[in-house]
Amino acid sequence: MTFNALKETYSIEATLPPNFKDFEIVGVAPLELATPNHLSYVDQKSYVKKLKDTKAGGVLIRAEYASKVPSASQAIITQNPHLAFAKISHAFKVDMFKTPSTKTPPNLGANVTLMPHVVVGEGVEIGDNTIIMANVVLGDGVKIGKNCKIYPNVTIYQNTQIGNEVIIHANSVIGSDGFGYAHTELGAHIKIEHTGIVQIDDFVEIGANTTIDRAVFGVTHIKQGVKIDNLVQVGHNCVLGEHSIIVSQVGLSGSTTMGRNVVLGGQVGTGGHMHIGEFTQIGGKGAVGKDLPPHTNYAGAIPAMEIHEWHHFLATLRRFAKKQKPSLIDKAKGLWKR
């Protein structure tokens, strides 16, 4: 579909340059991955620096940054690039299941076990000795490697790529939509269709009731040897480094990335677009609001602090409390007796 056709179909309010050349668009992509047949967008000043190297056919952008778009691309000026992108993303939505007139059987390796009530989409591939337990749903294009074990009621959305020796425990959901919306002037929420995938490398184990969202575009990547506990939420476009450990009830916002061997304690949460350096540990309930360097330990609640700083803070707080005479607690007791 050409840009002009998309503009009309999805009611995009945009100003085109005088020498604009309409072009065929095959999808949406980030600036660094876009080709001349992709549409990209810039909504924040921090991304303007990436414009100089983009090969995107067109970039949705505010007027104030339009001059930064390279000559090989075309600036498509709009007041709300994020909203325009959200609308256009619907043209490239990928459904979990197609409806082919003749469905081809899955490509199964040797000794694959499919237990009762498994639903298998078009173009699914499953490697040798893998066990798919009851009520599992595999969307179109899912690929699962050798010696994997997928427990009951797991749902794996379209085009998810899973390596060898992977274990996914019951009721987990892999590849569901990320939580992404753009907003109109009146406050309505316009869904952003996520056209990327989830990639899970070898020797990963994922606990029960965990959810891993597919990328807006590109990949949500769980690298080799990662171990994820129950009830964990991994947002779109996150990257979990090799052999990291993610404990129960952790919530990772979109585009959180981490190096290898990171350990996140229970109920740790991150803001979006944060990076956690390799071999860093964060104690339970820690809230990550900035990039963290490698080989460090953090603790505390909001925000998480470097662990020695946290211990010093607690000790100072205790000393301060002991110096209060009468203490706030004693005062409260006196009021209660009255």
C-alpha positions as CSV (number, residue, x, y, z in Angstrom):
1,M,0.0,0.0,0.0
2,T,1.3,3.5,-0.8
3,F,1.7,6.2,1.8
4,N,-1.1,8.3,0.2
5,A,-3.4,5.3,0.3
6,L,-2.5,4.8,4.0
7,K,-3.0,8.5,4.7
8,E,-6.5,8.4,3.3
9,T,-7.5,5.1,4.7
10,Y,-6.4,5.9,8.3
11,S,-7.2,9.6,8.3
12,I,-3.7,10.7,8.9
13,E,-3.3,14.5,9.3
14,A,0.1,15.2,7.7
15,T,1.8,17.8,5.5
16,L,3.9,16.4,2.7
17,P,7.0,18.2,1.2
18,P,6.4,19.9,-2.2
19,N,8.6,17.3,-4.0
20,F,7.0,14.3,-2.1
21,K,7.2,11.0,-4.1
22,D,4.6,8.5,-3.1
23,F,6.1,5.1,-2.3
24,E,5.1,1.6,-1.6
25,I,5.2,0.7,2.2
26,V,5.7,-2.9,3.3
27,G,5.8,-2.2,7.0
28,V,6.8,0.1,9.9
29,A,10.2,-0.1,11.4
30,P,12.6,1.8,13.8
31,L,14.9,4.3,12.2
32,E,18.0,2.1,12.4
33,L,16.3,-0.9,10.8
34,A,14.1,0.8,8.2
35,T,14.5,0.3,4.5
36,P,13.3,2.6,1.6
37,N,10.0,0.7,1.8
38,H,9.4,1.2,5.5
39,L,7.8,4.0,7.4
40,S,9.3,5.2,10.6
41,Y,8.7,8.0,13.1
42,V,10.3,10.4,15.6
43,D,8.3,11.5,18.6
44,Q,11.1,12.5,21.1
45,K,14.1,14.8,20.8
46,S,16.4,12.0,22.0
47,Y,15.8,10.0,18.8
48,V,16.6,12.9,16.4
49,K,20.3,11.9,16.4
50,K,19.4,8.6,14.8
51,L,17.9,10.3,11.8
52,K,21.2,10.9,10.0
53,D,21.7,7.2,9.3
54,T,18.1,6.1,8.6
55,K,17.2,4.6,5.2
56,A,13.4,4.8,5.9
57,G,11.4,5.8,2.8
58,G,9.4,8.3,5.0
59,V,9.6,9.6,8.6
60,L,6.6,10.9,10.5
61,I,8.0,13.9,12.4
62,R,7.1,17.2,13.9
63,A,7.9,20.4,11.9
64,E,10.6,21.5,14.4
65,Y,12.7,18.4,13.5
66,A,11.9,18.0,9.8
67,S,15.1,19.6,8.7
68,K,17.1,16.8,10.3
69,V,15.6,14.1,8.0
70,P,18.3,13.1,5.5
71,S,17.8,13.7,1.8
72,A,17.5,10.0,1.1
73,S,14.3,9.9,3.1
74,Q,11.2,12.1,3.2
75,A,9.9,14.2,6.1
76,I,6.1,13.7,6.7
77,I,5.2,16.4,9.0
78,T,2.5,15.8,11.6
79,Q,1.7,17.3,15.0
80,N,1.4,13.9,16.7
81,P,3.8,11.4,15.0
82,H,3.1,8.8,17.7
83,L,-0.7,8.9,16.9
84,A,-0.1,8.8,13.2
85,F,2.2,5.8,13.6
86,A,-0.4,4.0,15.8
87,K,-3.1,4.4,13.1
88,I,-0.8,3.2,10.3
89,S,0.3,0.2,12.3
90,H,-3.1,-1.3,11.9
91,A,-2.4,-1.8,8.2
92,F,0.4,-4.3,9.1
93,K,-1.3,-6.2,11.9
94,V,-0.4,-9.9,11.9
95,D,-3.2,-12.2,13.2
96,M,-2.5,-15.2,15.4
97,F,-4.2,-17.5,12.9
98,K,-4.7,-17.0,9.2
99,T,-7.6,-18.9,7.5
100,P,-5.9,-20.7,4.6
101,S,-8.1,-22.7,2.2
102,T,-5.9,-25.7,2.7
103,K,-4.0,-26.0,5.9
104,T,-0.7,-27.8,5.7
105,P,0.2,-30.1,8.6
106,P,2.9,-29.0,11.1
107,N,6.5,-30.0,10.5
108,L,7.2,-32.3,13.4
109,G,10.6,-33.8,14.3
110,A,11.2,-37.3,15.6
111,N,9.4,-38.4,18.8
112,V,7.4,-35.2,19.2
113,T,4.5,-35.6,21.6
114,L,1.2,-33.7,21.1
115,M,-1.2,-34.3,24.0
116,P,-5.0,-33.9,23.6
117,H,-6.6,-30.6,22.6
118,V,-3.4,-28.9,21.3
119,V,-4.2,-26.2,18.7
120,V,-1.5,-25.9,16.0
121,G,-1.4,-23.0,13.5
122,E,-0.1,-22.8,9.9
123,G,3.6,-23.3,9.3
124,V,4.4,-24.5,12.8
125,E,7.7,-26.4,13.3
126,I,8.6,-28.5,16.3
127,G,12.0,-30.2,16.9
128,D,12.8,-33.7,18.0
129,N,11.7,-35.1,21.4
130,T,9.7,-32.0,22.3
131,I,6.6,-32.5,24.4
132,I,3.5,-30.2,23.9
133,M,1.1,-30.9,26.8
134,A,-2.7,-30.6,26.8
135,N,-4.5,-27.4,25.7
136,V,-1.4,-25.6,24.4
137,V,-2.1,-23.1,21.6
138,L,0.6,-22.5,19.0
139,G,-0.1,-19.7,16.6
140,D,0.9,-19.5,12.9
141,G,4.6,-19.6,12.2
142,V,5.7,-20.7,15.7
143,K,9.0,-22.6,15.7
144,I,10.1,-24.7,18.7
145,G,13.4,-26.5,18.9
146,K,14.5,-29.9,20.2
147,N,14.0,-31.4,23.7
148,C,11.6,-28.7,24.8
149,K,8.7,-29.1,27.3
150,I,5.6,-26.9,27.0
151,Y,3.3,-27.4,30.0
152,P,-0.6,-27.3,29.8
153,N,-2.5,-24.2,28.8
154,V,0.5,-22.3,27.5
155,T,-0.4,-19.9,24.6
156,I,2.4,-19.0,22.1
157,Y,1.4,-16.3,19.7
158,Q,2.3,-16.1,16.0
159,N,5.9,-16.3,14.7
160,T,7.5,-16.8,18.2
161,Q,10.9,-18.5,17.9
162,I,12.0,-20.9,20.6
163,G,15.3,-22.6,20.8
164,N,16.4,-26.0,22.2
165,E,16.0,-27.4,25.7
166,V,13.4,-24.7,26.7
167,I,10.9,-25.3,29.4
168,I,7.7,-23.2,29.6
169,H,5.4,-23.8,32.6
170,A,1.7,-23.9,32.7
171,N,-0.6,-20.9,31.8
172,S,2.2,-18.7,30.5
173,V,1.6,-16.5,27.5
174,I,4.4,-15.8,25.0
175,G,4.1,-13.2,22.3
176,S,1.0,-11.4,23.3
177,D,0.5,-7.7,22.4
178,G,2.6,-5.2,24.2
179,F,0.7,-2.5,26.2
180,G,1.0,0.4,23.8
181,Y,-1.4,3.2,22.9
182,A,-1.3,6.6,21.4
183,H,-3.8,9.3,22.6
184,T,-6.0,11.7,20.7
185,E,-6.6,15.3,21.8
186,L,-9.9,14.1,23.4
187,G,-8.1,11.4,25.4
188,A,-9.2,8.4,23.4
189,H,-6.6,5.5,23.3
190,I,-5.5,4.3,19.9
191,K,-4.0,0.8,19.9
192,I,-0.5,0.3,18.5
193,E,-0.4,-3.0,16.6
194,H,2.8,-4.9,17.6
195,T,4.2,-6.5,14.5
196,G,7.4,-7.9,16.0
197,I,8.1,-11.3,17.6
198,V,9.5,-13.0,20.7
199,Q,12.8,-14.9,20.4
200,I,13.7,-17.4,23.2
201,D,17.2,-18.9,23.0
202,D,18.4,-22.3,24.2
203,F,18.2,-23.5,27.8
204,V,15.7,-20.9,29.0
205,E,13.1,-21.8,31.7
206,I,10.0,-19.8,32.1
207,G,7.8,-20.1,35.2
208,A,4.0,-20.5,35.4
209,N,1.7,-17.6,34.6
210,T,4.5,-15.5,33.1
211,T,3.8,-13.2,30.2
212,I,6.3,-12.1,27.6
213,D,5.1,-9.5,25.1
214,R,6.2,-9.4,21.5
215,A,8.0,-6.4,20.1
216,V,6.4,-3.3,18.5
217,F,8.8,-4.1,15.7
218,G,11.9,-6.2,15.9
219,V,12.4,-8.7,18.7
220,T,11.7,-9.2,22.4
221,H,14.7,-11.3,23.2
222,I,15.2,-13.8,26.0
223,K,18.8,-14.9,25.6
224,Q,20.5,-18.2,26.4
225,G,20.2,-19.7,29.8
226,V,17.8,-17.1,31.3
227,K,15.7,-18.4,34.2
228,I,12.4,-16.7,34.8
229,D,10.2,-17.4,37.9
230,N,6.4,-17.4,38.1
231,L,4.2,-14.4,37.6
232,V,6.7,-12.2,35.7
233,Q,5.8,-9.6,33.1
234,V,8.3,-8.9,30.4
235,G,7.2,-5.9,28.2
236,H,7.7,-5.4,24.5
237,N,11.2,-5.1,23.1
238,C,12.9,-6.1,26.3
239,V,16.3,-7.9,26.1
240,L,17.3,-10.2,28.9
241,G,21.0,-11.0,28.9
242,E,22.4,-14.5,29.0
243,H,22.0,-16.5,32.2
244,S,20.1,-13.8,34.0
245,I,17.7,-14.7,36.8
246,I,14.3,-13.0,37.2
247,V,12.4,-13.8,40.4
248,S,8.6,-13.8,40.9
249,Q,6.4,-10.8,40.3
250,V,9.1,-8.7,38.5
251,G,7.7,-6.2,36.0
252,L,9.9,-5.0,33.1
253,S,8.6,-2.0,31.2
254,G,9.0,-1.9,27.4
255,S,12.5,-1.7,26.0
256,T,14.2,-2.6,29.3
257,T,17.6,-4.2,28.4
258,M,20.1,-6.0,30.5
259,G,23.5,-7.5,30.2
260,R,24.4,-11.1,31.2
261,N,24.0,-12.7,34.6
262,V,21.7,-9.9,36.0
263,V,19.7,-11.0,39.1
264,L,16.4,-9.2,39.8
265,G,14.7,-10.0,43.2
266,G,11.0,-10.4,43.7
267,Q,8.8,-7.5,42.7
268,V,11.5,-5.4,41.1
269,G,10.1,-3.0,38.6
270,T,11.8,-1.0,35.8
271,G,10.9,2.1,33.9
272,G,10.9,2.0,30.1
273,H,14.1,2.2,28.0
274,M,16.4,1.4,31.0
275,H,19.6,-0.6,30.8
276,I,20.9,-2.8,33.6
277,G,24.6,-3.6,33.3
278,E,26.0,-7.2,33.4
279,F,26.3,-9.0,36.7
280,T,24.2,-6.4,38.5
281,Q,21.9,-7.5,41.3
282,I,18.8,-5.7,42.5
283,G,17.1,-6.6,45.8
284,G,13.4,-7.3,46.1
285,K,10.9,-4.5,45.5
286,G,13.6,-2.3,44.0
287,A,12.4,0.3,41.5
288,V,14.8,1.1,38.6
289,G,14.4,4.6,37.3
290,K,17.8,5.1,35.5
291,D,20.5,3.0,33.8
292,L,22.5,1.0,36.2
293,P,26.2,0.2,35.7
294,P,27.6,-3.4,35.6
295,H,28.9,-5.3,38.5
296,T,26.9,-3.4,41.1
297,N,24.4,-4.3,43.8
298,Y,21.2,-2.3,44.5
299,A,18.5,-2.4,47.1
300,G,15.7,-0.3,48.6
301,A,12.3,0.4,47.2
302,I,11.6,3.7,45.4
303,P,14.1,4.4,43.9
304,A,16.5,1.5,44.3
305,M,19.9,2.7,45.6
306,E,23.4,1.2,45.4
307,I,23.3,-1.3,48.3
308,H,25.9,0.3,50.5
309,E,24.1,3.7,50.1
310,W,20.9,1.9,51.1
311,H,22.4,0.4,54.2
312,H,23.9,3.8,55.2
313,F,20.5,5.4,54.6
314,L,18.7,2.9,56.9
315,A,21.3,3.3,59.6
316,T,21.1,7.1,59.5
317,L,17.3,6.9,59.6
318,R,17.4,4.6,62.7
319,R,19.9,6.9,64.5
320,F,17.7,9.9,63.7
321,A,14.6,8.1,65.1
322,K,16.4,7.2,68.3
323,K,17.4,10.8,69.0
324,Q,13.8,12.1,68.9
325,K,12.7,12.6,72.6
326,P,9.8,11.9,73.0
327,S,9.6,9.9,69.9
328,L,6.7,10.1,67.6
329,I,5.5,6.7,68.8
330,D,5.5,7.9,72.4
331,K,3.5,10.9,71.4
332,A,1.0,8.8,69.7
333,K,0.7,6.5,72.7
334,G,0.0,9.6,74.9
335,L,-2.7,10.8,72.6
336,W,-4.2,7.4,72.6
337,K,-4.4,7.3,76.5
338,R,-6.2,10.5,76.6
